[in-house]
């Protein structure tokens, strides 16, 4: 696997982890009602959105440079 391929896989796994952590924080917040978990969920979902946009940007850049077909 090339470094570019690993980068795409790593960004995908990181995005899924951030979204999963956000969902977990929302679940814990509904059970315990702690606002700290709500803040954690918001931060996790924002990180997931940033990772998604970065992944799209990286993929388009590699495609534009004709590194990824």
N, CA, C and O atoms as a Maestro MAE file, in Angstrom:
{
 s_m_m2io_version
 :::
 2.0.0
}

f_m_ct {
 s_m_title
 :::
 protein
 m_atom[276] {
  # First column is atom index #
  i_m_mmod_type
  r_m_x_coord
  r_m_y_coord
  r_m_z_coord
  i_m_residue_number
  s_m_chain_name
  s_m_pdb_residue_name
  s_m_pdb_atom_name
  i_m_atomic_number
  :::
  1 25 0.848 -1.170 0.000 1 A "UNK " " N  " 7
  2 3 0.000 0.000 0.000 1 A "UNK " " CA " 6
  3 2 0.894 1.234 0.000 1 A "UNK " " C  " 6
  4 15 1.862 1.315 0.756 1 A "UNK " " O  " 8
  5 25 0.561 2.173 -0.843 2 A "UNK " " N  " 7
  6 3 1.359 3.386 -0.938 2 A "UNK " " CA " 6
  7 2 1.054 4.305 0.244 2 A "UNK " " C  " 6
  8 15 0.089 4.103 0.982 2 A "UNK " " O  " 8
  9 25 1.888 5.301 0.398 3 A "UNK " " N  " 7
  10 3 1.695 6.269 1.469 3 A "UNK " " CA " 6
  11 2 0.396 7.057 1.263 3 A "UNK " " C  " 6
  12 15 -0.290 7.387 2.231 3 A "UNK " " O  " 8
  13 25 0.065 7.354 0.018 4 A "UNK " " N  " 7
  14 3 -1.181 8.069 -0.276 4 A "UNK " " CA " 6
  15 2 -2.392 7.204 0.057 4 A "UNK " " C  " 6
  16 15 -3.376 7.690 0.615 4 A "UNK " " O  " 8
  17 25 -2.316 5.934 -0.284 5 A "UNK " " N  " 7
  18 3 -3.409 5.016 0.044 5 A "UNK " " CA " 6
  19 2 -3.576 4.868 1.550 5 A "UNK " " C  " 6
  20 15 -4.697 4.856 2.059 5 A "UNK " " O  " 8
  21 25 -2.464 4.757 2.256 6 A "UNK " " N  " 7
  22 3 -2.518 4.670 3.715 6 A "UNK " " CA " 6
  23 2 -3.131 5.936 4.298 6 A "UNK " " C  " 6
  24 15 -3.896 5.873 5.261 6 A "UNK " " O  " 8
  25 25 -2.793 7.087 3.714 7 A "UNK " " N  " 7
  26 3 -3.318 8.362 4.196 7 A "UNK " " CA " 6
  27 2 -4.848 8.390 4.062 7 A "UNK " " C  " 6
  28 15 -5.544 8.824 4.979 7 A "UNK " " O  " 8
  29 25 -5.354 7.937 2.946 8 A "UNK " " N  " 7
  30 3 -6.804 7.918 2.733 8 A "UNK " " CA " 6
  31 2 -7.468 6.953 3.715 8 A "UNK " " C  " 6
  32 15 -8.509 7.277 4.287 8 A "UNK " " O  " 8
  33 25 -6.888 5.786 3.914 9 A "UNK " " N  " 7
  34 3 -7.439 4.816 4.866 9 A "UNK " " CA " 6
  35 2 -7.400 5.384 6.286 9 A "UNK " " C  " 6
  36 15 -8.362 5.231 7.040 9 A "UNK " " O  " 8
  37 25 -6.302 6.033 6.651 10 A "UNK " " N  " 7
  38 3 -6.157 6.601 7.979 10 A "UNK " " CA " 6
  39 2 -7.182 7.708 8.217 10 A "UNK " " C  " 6
  40 15 -7.762 7.781 9.300 10 A "UNK " " O  " 8
  41 25 -7.413 8.559 7.237 11 A "UNK " " N  " 7
  42 3 -8.404 9.627 7.374 11 A "UNK " " CA " 6
  43 2 -9.805 9.026 7.498 11 A "UNK " " C  " 6
  44 15 -10.623 9.520 8.274 11 A "UNK " " O  " 8
  45 25 -10.086 7.967 6.739 12 A "UNK " " N  " 7
  46 3 -11.393 7.307 6.824 12 A "UNK " " CA " 6
  47 2 -11.613 6.712 8.210 12 A "UNK " " C  " 6
  48 15 -12.681 6.887 8.796 12 A "UNK " " O  " 8
  49 25 -10.624 6.018 8.730 13 A "UNK " " N  " 7
  50 3 -10.745 5.413 10.061 13 A "UNK " " CA " 6
  51 2 -10.863 6.490 11.131 13 A "UNK " " C  " 6
  52 15 -11.640 6.339 12.074 13 A "UNK " " O  " 8
  53 25 -10.107 7.569 10.998 14 A "UNK " " N  " 7
  54 3 -10.186 8.668 11.965 14 A "UNK " " CA " 6
  55 2 -11.559 9.324 11.951 14 A "UNK " " C  " 6
  56 15 -12.091 9.686 13.000 14 A "UNK " " O  " 8
  57 25 -12.134 9.475 10.756 15 A "UNK " " N  " 7
  58 3 -13.470 10.056 10.640 15 A "UNK " " CA " 6
  59 2 -14.505 9.166 11.315 15 A "UNK " " C  " 6
  60 15 -15.349 9.654 12.067 15 A "UNK " " O  " 8
  61 25 -14.445 7.873 11.054 16 A "UNK " " N  " 7
  62 3 -15.385 6.949 11.685 16 A "UNK " " CA " 6
  63 2 -15.227 6.933 13.203 16 A "UNK " " C  " 6
  64 15 -16.214 6.840 13.933 16 A "UNK " " O  " 8
  65 25 -13.997 7.023 13.669 17 A "UNK " " N  " 7
  66 3 -13.746 7.055 15.110 17 A "UNK " " CA " 6
  67 2 -14.316 8.329 15.734 17 A "UNK " " C  " 6
  68 15 -14.916 8.273 16.808 17 A "UNK " " O  " 8
  69 25 -14.137 9.473 15.077 18 A "UNK " " N  " 7
  70 3 -14.670 10.730 15.610 18 A "UNK " " CA " 6
  71 2 -16.194 10.705 15.647 18 A "UNK " " C  " 6
  72 15 -16.797 11.128 16.633 18 A "UNK " " O  " 8
  73 25 -16.820 10.212 14.579 19 A "UNK " " N  " 7
  74 3 -18.284 10.146 14.556 19 A "UNK " " CA " 6
  75 2 -18.804 9.129 15.572 19 A "UNK " " C  " 6
  76 15 -19.843 9.353 16.194 19 A "UNK " " O  " 8
  77 25 -18.096 8.023 15.744 20 A "UNK " " N  " 7
  78 3 -18.480 7.027 16.747 20 A "UNK " " CA " 6
  79 2 -18.349 7.572 18.163 20 A "UNK " " C  " 6
  80 15 -19.199 7.312 19.014 20 A "UNK " " O  " 8
  81 25 -17.288 8.325 18.412 21 A "UNK " " N  " 7
  82 3 -17.116 8.926 19.737 21 A "UNK " " CA " 6
  83 2 -18.212 9.956 20.004 21 A "UNK " " C  " 6
  84 15 -18.687 10.084 21.133 21 A "UNK " " O  " 8
  85 25 -18.614 10.691 18.963 22 A "UNK " " N  " 7
  86 3 -19.702 11.653 19.115 22 A "UNK " " CA " 6
  87 2 -21.017 10.966 19.443 22 A "UNK " " C  " 6
  88 15 -21.772 11.426 20.301 22 A "UNK " " O  " 8
  89 25 -21.286 9.865 18.757 23 A "UNK " " N  " 7
  90 3 -22.513 9.111 19.035 23 A "UNK " " CA " 6
  91 2 -22.481 8.527 20.444 23 A "UNK " " C  " 6
  92 15 -23.497 8.529 21.139 23 A "UNK " " O  " 8
  93 25 -21.331 8.034 20.865 24 A "UNK " " N  " 7
  94 3 -21.186 7.488 22.213 24 A "UNK " " CA " 6
  95 2 -21.414 8.587 23.260 24 A "UNK " " C  " 6
  96 15 -22.080 8.358 24.270 24 A "UNK " " O  " 8
  97 25 -20.861 9.775 23.013 25 A "UNK " " N  " 7
  98 3 -21.052 10.886 23.951 25 A "UNK " " CA " 6
  99 2 -22.527 11.282 24.042 25 A "UNK " " C  " 6
  100 15 -23.020 11.590 25.127 25 A "UNK " " O  " 8
  101 25 -23.229 11.274 22.913 26 A "UNK " " N  " 7
  102 3 -24.661 11.578 22.953 26 A "UNK " " CA " 6
  103 2 -25.430 10.523 23.743 26 A "UNK " " C  " 6
  104 15 -26.358 10.855 24.480 26 A "UNK " " O  " 8
  105 25 -25.051 9.262 23.592 27 A "UNK " " N  " 7
  106 3 -25.719 8.196 24.327 27 A "UNK " " CA " 6
  107 2 -25.472 8.339 25.832 27 A "UNK " " C  " 6
  108 15 -26.398 8.213 26.633 27 A "UNK " " O  " 8
  109 25 -24.219 8.601 26.208 28 A "UNK " " N  " 7
  110 3 -23.894 8.776 27.633 28 A "UNK " " CA " 6
  111 2 -24.607 10.008 28.188 28 A "UNK " " C  " 6
  112 15 -25.072 9.997 29.327 28 A "UNK " " O  " 8
  113 25 -24.691 11.071 27.382 29 A "UNK " " N  " 7
  114 3 -25.387 12.274 27.828 29 A "UNK " " CA " 6
  115 2 -26.865 11.995 28.070 29 A "UNK " " C  " 6
  116 15 -27.441 12.530 29.017 29 A "UNK " " O  " 8
  117 25 -27.489 11.169 27.235 30 A "UNK " " N  " 7
  118 3 -28.907 10.855 27.432 30 A "UNK " " CA " 6
  119 2 -29.119 9.993 28.679 30 A "UNK " " C  " 6
  120 15 -30.175 10.055 29.308 30 A "UNK " " O  " 8
  121 25 -28.120 9.194 29.030 31 A "UNK " " N  " 7
  122 3 -28.244 8.333 30.208 31 A "UNK " " CA " 6
  123 2 -27.973 9.121 31.493 31 A "UNK " " C  " 6
  124 15 -28.734 9.025 32.455 31 A "UNK " " O  " 8
  125 25 -26.885 9.900 31.504 32 A "UNK " " N  " 7
  126 3 -26.464 10.588 32.725 32 A "UNK " " CA " 6
  127 2 -26.851 12.064 32.753 32 A "UNK " " C  " 6
  128 15 -26.985 12.638 33.834 32 A "UNK " " O  " 8
  129 25 -27.029 12.680 31.609 33 A "UNK " " N  " 7
  130 3 -27.413 14.089 31.567 33 A "UNK " " CA " 6
  131 2 -26.295 15.057 31.906 33 A "UNK " " C  " 6
  132 15 -26.561 16.161 32.382 33 A "UNK " " O  " 8
  133 25 -25.070 14.672 31.673 34 A "UNK " " N  " 7
  134 3 -23.934 15.535 31.974 34 A "UNK " " CA " 6
  135 2 -23.617 16.423 30.772 34 A "UNK " " C  " 6
  136 15 -23.441 15.912 29.666 34 A "UNK " " O  " 8
  137 25 -23.540 17.738 30.965 35 A "UNK " " N  " 7
  138 3 -23.267 18.630 29.830 35 A "UNK " " CA " 6
  139 2 -21.856 18.460 29.257 35 A "UNK " " C  " 6
  140 15 -21.605 18.860 28.120 35 A "UNK " " O  " 8
  141 25 -20.958 17.888 30.009 36 A "UNK " " N  " 7
  142 3 -19.604 17.671 29.500 36 A "UNK " " CA " 6
  143 2 -19.623 16.688 28.327 36 A "UNK " " C  " 6
  144 15 -18.859 16.842 27.374 36 A "UNK " " O  " 8
  145 25 -20.487 15.688 28.394 37 A "UNK " " N  " 7
  146 3 -20.588 14.729 27.295 37 A "UNK " " CA " 6
  147 2 -21.232 15.356 26.066 37 A "UNK " " C  " 6
  148 15 -20.898 14.996 24.937 37 A "UNK " " O  " 8
  149 25 -22.153 16.292 26.280 38 A "UNK " " N  " 7
  150 3 -22.763 17.002 25.156 38 A "UNK " " CA " 6
  151 2 -21.699 17.831 24.432 38 A "UNK " " C  " 6
  152 15 -21.664 17.869 23.202 38 A "UNK " " O  " 8
  153 25 -20.841 18.488 25.199 39 A "UNK " " N  " 7
  154 3 -19.740 19.252 24.610 39 A "UNK " " CA " 6
  155 2 -18.778 18.323 23.875 39 A "UNK " " C  " 6
  156 15 -18.285 18.667 22.801 39 A "UNK " " O  " 8
  157 25 -18.509 17.164 24.438 40 A "UNK " " N  " 7
  158 3 -17.662 16.175 23.774 40 A "UNK " " CA " 6
  159 2 -18.261 15.695 22.462 40 A "UNK " " C  " 6
  160 15 -17.544 15.485 21.484 40 A "UNK " " O  " 8
  161 25 -19.582 15.521 22.443 41 A "UNK " " N  " 7
  162 3 -20.260 15.102 21.217 41 A "UNK " " CA " 6
  163 2 -20.148 16.175 20.147 41 A "UNK " " C  " 6
  164 15 -19.879 15.874 18.984 41 A "UNK " " O  " 8
  165 25 -20.353 17.425 20.539 42 A "UNK " " N  " 7
  166 3 -20.252 18.530 19.578 42 A "UNK " " CA " 6
  167 2 -18.844 18.605 19.003 42 A "UNK " " C  " 6
  168 15 -18.670 18.753 17.793 42 A "UNK " " O  " 8
  169 25 -17.849 18.505 19.864 43 A "UNK " " N  " 7
  170 3 -16.456 18.561 19.400 43 A "UNK " " CA " 6
  171 2 -16.124 17.374 18.496 43 A "UNK " " C  " 6
  172 15 -15.421 17.532 17.498 43 A "UNK " " O  " 8
  173 25 -16.620 16.203 18.837 44 A "UNK " " N  " 7
  174 3 -16.362 15.018 18.017 44 A "UNK " " CA " 6
  175 2 -17.014 15.126 16.651 44 A "UNK " " C  " 6
  176 15 -16.405 14.771 15.642 44 A "UNK " " O  " 8
  177 25 -18.237 15.609 16.607 45 A "UNK " " N  " 7
  178 3 -18.912 15.762 15.321 45 A "UNK " " CA " 6
  179 2 -18.247 16.846 14.473 45 A "UNK " " C  " 6
  180 15 -18.153 16.702 13.254 45 A "UNK " " O  " 8
  181 25 -17.789 17.920 15.098 46 A "UNK " " N  " 7
  182 3 -17.053 18.949 14.356 46 A "UNK " " CA " 6
  183 2 -15.747 18.387 13.799 46 A "UNK " " C  " 6
  184 15 -15.379 18.667 12.658 46 A "UNK " " O  " 8
  185 25 -15.057 17.601 14.604 47 A "UNK " " N  " 7
  186 3 -13.819 16.971 14.131 47 A "UNK " " CA " 6
  187 2 -14.118 16.024 12.974 47 A "UNK " " C  " 6
  188 15 -13.347 15.952 12.017 47 A "UNK " " O  " 8
  189 25 -15.230 15.300 13.055 48 A "UNK " " N  " 7
  190 3 -15.631 14.418 11.960 48 A "UNK " " CA " 6
  191 2 -15.894 15.195 10.683 48 A "UNK " " C  " 6
  192 15 -15.493 14.762 9.603 48 A "UNK " " O  " 8
  193 25 -16.561 16.334 10.789 49 A "UNK " " N  " 7
  194 3 -16.828 17.164 9.606 49 A "UNK " " CA " 6
  195 2 -15.538 17.716 9.005 49 A "UNK " " C  " 6
  196 15 -15.379 17.761 7.786 49 A "UNK " " O  " 8
  197 25 -14.629 18.130 9.866 50 A "UNK " " N  " 7
  198 3 -13.335 18.632 9.382 50 A "UNK " " CA " 6
  199 2 -12.563 17.517 8.686 50 A "UNK " " C  " 6
  200 15 -11.952 17.745 7.642 50 A "UNK " " O  " 8
  201 25 -12.584 16.322 9.251 51 A "UNK " " N  " 7
  202 3 -11.894 15.192 8.633 51 A "UNK " " CA " 6
  203 2 -12.522 14.800 7.298 51 A "UNK " " C  " 6
  204 15 -11.809 14.432 6.365 51 A "UNK " " O  " 8
  205 25 -13.844 14.876 7.199 52 A "UNK " " N  " 7
  206 3 -14.503 14.580 5.930 52 A "UNK " " CA " 6
  207 2 -14.089 15.590 4.873 52 A "UNK " " C  " 6
  208 15 -13.751 15.214 3.751 52 A "UNK " " O  " 8
  209 25 -14.115 16.871 5.225 53 A "UNK " " N  " 7
  210 3 -13.735 17.897 4.246 53 A "UNK " " CA " 6
  211 2 -12.262 17.780 3.871 53 A "UNK " " C  " 6
  212 15 -11.906 17.988 2.711 53 A "UNK " " O  " 8
  213 25 -11.402 17.452 4.829 54 A "UNK " " N  " 7
  214 3 -9.988 17.267 4.526 54 A "UNK " " CA " 6
  215 2 -9.781 16.055 3.612 54 A "UNK " " C  " 6
  216 15 -8.975 16.107 2.684 54 A "UNK " " O  " 8
  217 25 -10.502 14.976 3.872 55 A "UNK " " N  " 7
  218 3 -10.384 13.791 3.029 55 A "UNK " " CA " 6
  219 2 -10.809 14.067 1.598 55 A "UNK " " C  " 6
  220 15 -10.161 13.615 0.654 55 A "UNK " " O  " 8
  221 25 -11.896 14.807 1.436 56 A "UNK " " N  " 7
  222 3 -12.343 15.171 0.085 56 A "UNK " " CA " 6
  223 2 -11.316 16.062 -0.585 56 A "UNK " " C  " 6
  224 15 -11.000 15.866 -1.759 56 A "UNK " " O  " 8
  225 25 -10.787 17.045 0.146 57 A "UNK " " N  " 7
  226 3 -9.769 17.942 -0.408 57 A "UNK " " CA " 6
  227 2 -8.529 17.157 -0.836 57 A "UNK " " C  " 6
  228 15 -7.996 17.380 -1.923 57 A "UNK " " O  " 8
  229 25 -8.072 16.237 0.017 58 A "UNK " " N  " 7
  230 3 -6.872 15.459 -0.294 58 A "UNK " " CA " 6
  231 2 -7.098 14.584 -1.519 58 A "UNK " " C  " 6
  232 15 -6.239 14.508 -2.398 58 A "UNK " " O  " 8
  233 25 -8.258 13.919 -1.581 59 A "UNK " " N  " 7
  234 3 -8.544 13.048 -2.716 59 A "UNK " " CA " 6
  235 2 -8.596 13.842 -4.015 59 A "UNK " " C  " 6
  236 15 -8.050 13.410 -5.030 59 A "UNK " " O  " 8
  237 25 -9.250 14.998 -3.988 60 A "UNK " " N  " 7
  238 3 -9.317 15.839 -5.195 60 A "UNK " " CA " 6
  239 2 -7.940 16.338 -5.610 60 A "UNK " " C  " 6
  240 15 -7.633 16.411 -6.800 60 A "UNK " " O  " 8
  241 25 -7.116 16.678 -4.633 61 A "UNK " " N  " 7
  242 3 -5.763 17.147 -4.954 61 A "UNK " " CA " 6
  243 2 -4.947 16.028 -5.597 61 A "UNK " " C  " 6
  244 15 -4.240 16.263 -6.577 61 A "UNK " " O  " 8
  245 25 -5.037 14.830 -5.060 62 A "UNK " " N  " 7
  246 3 -4.301 13.712 -5.638 62 A "UNK " " CA " 6
  247 2 -4.826 13.375 -7.036 62 A "UNK " " C  " 6
  248 15 -4.054 13.001 -7.919 62 A "UNK " " O  " 8
  249 25 -6.123 13.507 -7.230 63 A "UNK " " N  " 7
  250 3 -6.693 13.237 -8.541 63 A "UNK " " CA " 6
  251 2 -6.260 14.318 -9.535 63 A "UNK " " C  " 6
  252 15 -5.965 14.017 -10.692 63 A "UNK " " O  " 8
  253 25 -6.221 15.571 -9.087 64 A "UNK " " N  " 7
  254 3 -5.803 16.668 -9.948 64 A "UNK " " CA " 6
  255 2 -4.330 16.514 -10.356 64 A "UNK " " C  " 6
  256 15 -3.949 16.845 -11.479 64 A "UNK " " O  " 8
  257 25 -3.523 16.016 -9.440 65 A "UNK " " N  " 7
  258 3 -2.106 15.804 -9.738 65 A "UNK " " CA " 6
  259 2 -1.871 14.502 -10.479 65 A "UNK " " C  " 6
  260 15 -0.730 14.149 -10.779 65 A "UNK " " O  " 8
  261 25 -2.960 13.777 -10.777 66 A "UNK " " N  " 7
  262 3 -2.941 12.495 -11.489 66 A "UNK " " CA " 6
  263 2 -2.147 11.426 -10.735 66 A "UNK " " C  " 6
  264 15 -1.504 10.566 -11.337 66 A "UNK " " O  " 8
  265 25 -2.209 11.502 -9.424 67 A "UNK " " N  " 7
  266 3 -1.560 10.495 -8.603 67 A "UNK " " CA " 6
  267 2 -2.536 9.351 -8.316 67 A "UNK " " C  " 6
  268 15 -2.133 8.193 -8.205 67 A "UNK " " O  " 8
  269 25 -3.825 9.692 -8.198 68 A "UNK " " N  " 7
  270 3 -4.882 8.710 -7.999 68 A "UNK " " CA " 6
  271 2 -5.740 8.731 -9.258 68 A "UNK " " C  " 6
  272 15 -6.145 9.800 -9.713 68 A "UNK " " O  " 8
  273 25 -6.019 7.559 -9.823 69 A "UNK " " N  " 7
  274 3 -6.828 7.527 -11.030 69 A "UNK " " CA " 6
  275 2 -8.285 7.401 -10.726 69 A "UNK " " C  " 6
  276 15 -9.105 7.361 -11.643 69 A "UNK " " O  " 8
  :::
 }
 m_bond[275] {
  # First column is bond index #
  i_m_from
  i_m_to
  i_m_order
  :::
  1 1 2 1
  2 2 3 1
  3 3 4 2
  4 3 5 1
  5 5 6 1
  6 6 7 1
  7 7 8 2
  8 7 9 1
  9 9 10 1
  10 10 11 1
  11 11 12 2
  12 11 13 1
  13 13 14 1
  14 14 15 1
  15 15 16 2
  16 15 17 1
  17 17 18 1
  18 18 19 1
  19 19 20 2
  20 19 21 1
  21 21 22 1
  22 22 23 1
  23 23 24 2
  24 23 25 1
  25 25 26 1
  26 26 27 1
  27 27 28 2
  28 27 29 1
  29 29 30 1
  30 30 31 1
  31 31 32 2
  32 31 33 1
  33 33 34 1
  34 34 35 1
  35 35 36 2
  36 35 37 1
  37 37 38 1
  38 38 39 1
  39 39 40 2
  40 39 41 1
  41 41 42 1
  42 42 43 1
  43 43 44 2
  44 43 45 1
  45 45 46 1
  46 46 47 1
  47 47 48 2
  48 47 49 1
  49 49 50 1
  50 50 51 1
  51 51 52 2
  52 51 53 1
  53 53 54 1
  54 54 55 1
  55 55 56 2
  56 55 57 1
  57 57 58 1
  58 58 59 1
  59 59 60 2
  60 59 61 1
  61 61 62 1
  62 62 63 1
  63 63 64 2
  64 63 65 1
  65 65 66 1
  66 66 67 1
  67 67 68 2
  68 67 69 1
  69 69 70 1
  70 70 71 1
  71 71 72 2
  72 71 73 1
  73 73 74 1
  74 74 75 1
  75 75 76 2
  76 75 77 1
  77 77 78 1
  78 78 79 1
  79 79 80 2
  80 79 81 1
  81 81 82 1
  82 82 83 1
  83 83 84 2
  84 83 85 1
  85 85 86 1
  86 86 87 1
  87 87 88 2
  88 87 89 1
  89 89 90 1
  90 90 91 1
  91 91 92 2
  92 91 93 1
  93 93 94 1
  94 94 95 1
  95 95 96 2
  96 95 97 1
  97 97 98 1
  98 98 99 1
  99 99 100 2
  100 99 101 1
  101 101 102 1
  102 102 103 1
  103 103 104 2
  104 103 105 1
  105 105 106 1
  106 106 107 1
  107 107 108 2
  108 107 109 1
  109 109 110 1
  110 110 111 1
  111 111 112 2
  112 111 113 1
  113 113 114 1
  114 114 115 1
  115 115 116 2
  116 115 117 1
  117 117 118 1
  118 118 119 1
  119 119 120 2
  120 119 121 1
  121 121 122 1
  122 122 123 1
  123 123 124 2
  124 123 125 1
  125 125 126 1
  126 126 127 1
  127 127 128 2
  128 127 129 1
  129 129 130 1
  130 130 131 1
  131 131 132 2
  132 131 133 1
  133 133 134 1
  134 134 135 1
  135 135 136 2
  136 135 137 1
  137 137 138 1
  138 138 139 1
  139 139 140 2
  140 139 141 1
  141 141 142 1
  142 142 143 1
  143 143 144 2
  144 143 145 1
  145 145 146 1
  146 146 147 1
  147 147 148 2
  148 147 149 1
  149 149 150 1
  150 150 151 1
  151 151 152 2
  152 151 153 1
  153 153 154 1
  154 154 155 1
  155 155 156 2
  156 155 157 1
  157 157 158 1
  158 158 159 1
  159 159 160 2
  160 159 161 1
  161 161 162 1
  162 162 163 1
  163 163 164 2
  164 163 165 1
  165 165 166 1
  166 166 167 1
  167 167 168 2
  168 167 169 1
  169 169 170 1
  170 170 171 1
  171 171 172 2
  172 171 173 1
  173 173 174 1
  174 174 175 1
  175 175 176 2
  176 175 177 1
  177 177 178 1
  178 178 179 1
  179 179 180 2
  180 179 181 1
  181 181 182 1
  182 182 183 1
  183 183 184 2
  184 183 185 1
  185 185 186 1
  186 186 187 1
  187 187 188 2
  188 187 189 1
  189 189 190 1
  190 190 191 1
  191 191 192 2
  192 191 193 1
  193 193 194 1
  194 194 195 1
  195 195 196 2
  196 195 197 1
  197 197 198 1
  198 198 199 1
  199 199 200 2
  200 199 201 1
  201 201 202 1
  202 202 203 1
  203 203 204 2
  204 203 205 1
  205 205 206 1
  206 206 207 1
  207 207 208 2
  208 207 209 1
  209 209 210 1
  210 210 211 1
  211 211 212 2
  212 211 213 1
  213 213 214 1
  214 214 215 1
  215 215 216 2
  216 215 217 1
  217 217 218 1
  218 218 219 1
  219 219 220 2
  220 219 221 1
  221 221 222 1
  222 222 223 1
  223 223 224 2
  224 223 225 1
  225 225 226 1
  226 226 227 1
  227 227 228 2
  228 227 229 1
  229 229 230 1
  230 230 231 1
  231 231 232 2
  232 231 233 1
  233 233 234 1
  234 234 235 1
  235 235 236 2
  236 235 237 1
  237 237 238 1
  238 238 239 1
  239 239 240 2
  240 239 241 1
  241 241 242 1
  242 242 243 1
  243 243 244 2
  244 243 245 1
  245 245 246 1
  246 246 247 1
  247 247 248 2
  248 247 249 1
  249 249 250 1
  250 250 251 1
  251 251 252 2
  252 251 253 1
  253 253 254 1
  254 254 255 1
  255 255 256 2
  256 255 257 1
  257 257 258 1
  258 258 259 1
  259 259 260 2
  260 259 261 1
  261 261 262 1
  262 262 263 1
  263 263 264 2
  264 263 265 1
  265 265 266 1
  266 266 267 1
  267 267 268 2
  268 267 269 1
  269 269 270 1
  270 270 271 1
  271 271 272 2
  272 271 273 1
  273 273 274 1
  274 274 275 1
  275 275 276 2
  :::
 }
}
